[in-house]
């Protein structure tokens, strides 16, 4: 029986949150659909932008099952900007940053997915930090 990865876990930073970097974990299935998004660090405003935390709201759940074709790439924006994704009341900058970062991850995997969905010697998919456009960590 041949084994192959069915998902990959990526760690990334959305550099353009309202109060700075938003650190994320993103799980993408081998079919290009999101299995989940989790915020692992941020400095967003308490009571507003911090609703990106899964313990404070279910806002991140809207990404589960999304891909570059569902919704179409042209809809990868918050609703306030004419897109598909909900924003948070009083905190539009924060969701914009996350939507943009997640879309960039999906585009990266579209172009480099074979690097993440094939085993080398160890069948554990490693986490990789993706340098996003405008990333302040370089």
C-alpha positions, 0 to 999 in steps of 0.5 A, a space after each residue: 500500500 502506498 502512503 501519501 499525505 492528505 493534508 499539510 500544515 503551514 505556519 505563516 504570518 499575516 503582517 498587516 493586522 491592525 496592530 501588527 503581525 497575526 500568526 496563523 496555522 493553516 491546514 490544507 487538504 491535498 485537493 486544495 480545500 482548507 481543513 482549518 485556520 487557527 490564530 496562534 498569536 496576535 496583538 489585535 484590539 480586545 473586544 474587536 479584533 480579538 474575535 479572530 480567536 476560535 475561543 471568542 467566535 466562530 469567525 474562522 470556521 467560514 474558511 473550512 472547505 474554501 479553496 481558490 475556486 470556491 469561492 472564486 479567487 475574485 471573491 477572496 475579500 471581506 464582504 465590505 469590499 465586495 467579497 465572500 468573507 464576513 468581516 468583524 464589526 468594528 474590525 475590518 482591517 484584521 479580517 482583511 489581513 487574514 483573508 489575504 494571507 490565507 488566499 496567498 497560502 492557497 496560491 502558494 500550494 497551488 504552485 508548489 503543492 508537490 513539495 508538500 504532498 509527497 513523502 521524502 523519507 519521513 511520512 510526517 508533513 513538516 510545518 513551513 513558514 511562508 514568507 508572505 508579501 510584505 512580511 516584516 520578519 525578513 
